[in-house]
Amino acid sequence: METTYRTVLLAGLTVSLILLTVTVVSIELMSDRSAREGELGAELPIKIGAVYNLAGAQSSLDTPSANGAKLAVKELNAQGGIGDRELQLVLYDGKTDPRTIADCAHRLIDTDLVCAVIGFSDTDMVLAAAPIVAEAGRVFITSGATSPKLPEDVPGYLFLACFGDTVQAAASAEYAYEYLGLKTAYLLVDEDMEYTRLLAAYFAARYTELGGTILLEDSFTGGTTNFSVQIAALNGLTPAPELLYIASGPDEIGTIVKQFREAGILQPIFGGDAYDTPELVRIAGTETSDVYFTTHALLDEDTGTERARAFIVAYRTNYGVEPENAFAALGYDTVMLLANAIDRAGSDDPEAILQALQSTKDWEGVTGSISYEQASRIPTKGVTIVSVVNGTFTYMETIVPEKVPAP
C-alpha cells in the first residue's frame, strides 16, 4: 500500500508539472500572438484565396495573372495593408485540372478560411471552383474568364474583373467590318472549350448583323497539332474569304497561325484575348503579321496610361521581365479591386465584401474603369485591338462596341 501511495503521489506531481508547463507555453504563445497582432493594427491578416493554373494548357495566361496578384499584395502591404491589417494571398496551382482546382477551392474555404477568392482566365476552370466558393458564401472574382454566362452559372457571388465575350467579339466584328472593310469571313472554332464556342457565336452574330457573310464554319478539337484538313477546306472556297476568325485557346493558336501562313493563306486572322500570349509569336515566328486580337490592355510604356506605365515598371522590378500580357495586369487589378471593396466595407466579413463590391463605381485599374451597374456583375469596359506586325504586338484602337449580342 505504501509503495502504491508514493507512486500515485509522484504521478500526480508529474501531471501538475506538465499542466504548469503547458500553461506557461500557452501564455508565451498568446503573448507572441498579441505582439504580432499589435504590429498589424491589433488584427490578424486579411486572407484572400487565389487559384491559378501555373502548369498545363492555361499557364501562359494564368502565371502572369498570379504574378500580378502577388505584386498587388506586396504593394498594398508596403502601404500599410488594408485598414492597417496585412493582406495575405493564399495561392494554389490548379494545374489546368478541374479535380485539382475543386480540391484547392475546398482547401481555401475549409482550411485556410479565406474571405474571398480570385482566379483563372478560362470559363471551364472557373466553373470547377466558383460554385464551391459561392456555396460557402464567399465572393469569387475571375480576373480573366470572359464568359458573360458566368454570373448566371454562379448566382449572387461571381464577378468579372474583365469584359465579357459578347463585348470583345462585337469589337472584333465592328473593327473588321467597319474599320477595315472586310465583308466575308471564314470561321474556325475549338469545339472543346465553352470560351471558344461562345466567342465564335458572338462574333458571327454581330458580323452578320453588320452585313458580313460567313462563307464557311469549321472546327477542331483541343490538342490538335495538324490543321491540314481545315486548311484544305479553306483553300477550297471560291471566292476566298477576306478574313479568318479563329476562336482558339492559347495552346493551339501559335501552331494554327504558323501552319496557315506556311500553306500560303495570307488573309488577316482575328481572334480573342487568348491570343495575348508570348506563345503566339514564339511558335508562329517573328515574321508573323496581319493577326489581330482583342485584349484588355496593351502594356506599352510609350502609349499606355500612367497606371499602366507604373505597373510595367513595378512588374519588371519584381520579376526581371516585362509583363508577358494583359493577364498580368488583370491579376493585379483583381486584387486591387477586392482590396478596395474590403476597405469600403471596413471589414473582411464575406457578406460585407459582397455588398461593397456590388456598389463599385468608376474604380480605375490598369486595364480600365470598373463599375457594376444595374445589378450586373460584368463591368462595362473598352476593348483594346492589337495587331501583330513582324512579331511585335502593336496597339490599334480601343473600342466600346456600338451593339453587343445577347449572352
Steps between C-alpha positions, in 0.01 A plus 500: 500500500779746589674441166175553316437828687844634408447401140167683483650807671792514257268455206284784627799730534614411146159582355495832687841592361387410149187714537706787636740473206209496250351806671830689479545406134141607427559836668821548298322412174218740584757769576675436167167512318402821680830656397445398138143634506626826647738540205208444261264749657361259763364267230605180325571519125218527249520175303386483139527186290621459144507205263691534175623237257877530533540177303316357201323651200391820677835583660608762243198709604467409868863524609521871408165553677633336816813715483286811461290399801810444715638838395175672606515338844862603541419861412196513727695367796782747434237774531377367835254235383124546517392698804843431655451125453743295297359333187591135449460328162452123527586378150457148361588346162193351331722328238228547233322205656136535620537244779813668636328837474199377700733366770675838515167680539396273788837553670475878471155501658525220757864521612635842410177683589541767233249783471483498116660320203639619166639321197507359149489610140268228372130433553527124551766549765285756683204262505712237675557734797248785518189295596691357798604848609148640452342218698713612793370855462824644361554731204689360200653753258639365174780713368490375141216255425275691262181295464200729551307196626718455809292724730195290409693177557605615848218728620568776747868451572698495173642822352711569192791743516525478120260573215268226371535302178196672350692827521834382362337302218290801400811719507678259262202491265462878491873557452523246217185610320488875560866599551666260253209439262528120506162363387543120487641262760610145574421384855708237683424400859640266764185303579633371834498834685198703605712814465574435133150382413342810651757736349445363149121515535503859625738609224282339234184659642640854499692462173200376303279764663737762360465346152795261493478148358643183658612283206595193706483392863753233598626350827780310669551332837734618772848352473493482118849545353430449128255736330537371145131400482383848595752659262377284211138599568592868513700481178198344332288812547422711193514789541749501786389672822643842580572411865536199726347504847665223703367440851783313668656454839858614571658159445394452137496849350874520427489168314188602305649829384829334407338222295249729328771749399732222380211375283488839327186623676576870548162654590475690830439269797279622786444357846444565869708567809643146510735623223659732758780258584871491414435151362334650191817655362734243653330223301378688192829687452623856519381573145138454607281785372138584421374336818250706700365422844291656774644536847473694824795737459826523308769547762722749320706764681480733199123495441353375828329694775685624808367200695616261228849652492533479878384138491752410228787647702390326822453165326841524333664593830342206683530227238785611274284482186240713326135408572437206266149609407190685622416209732781615729319833539165324547637301795635822650173687443293221652685512831484880504127492419434253782717702740299811415176315583643369829617849591159654426329217689723572799514127560607167356154359574396319177151651489637852554750444217220383269292811568797733449606330177149529356510876555832549318484801267771661286783310664813557287741216432785432261258331258232768519213630709266259678139559602241235580184672382134393509582193712735370229813320615675556165673837465458722196853549365665601175665233282858541376568392141856375448668421169799270469752663264820308429469321831433817702171577678382842383217710641227585246182623671296489817138427413177505696270311260189675372298185561568162660319166452283362777685248722 
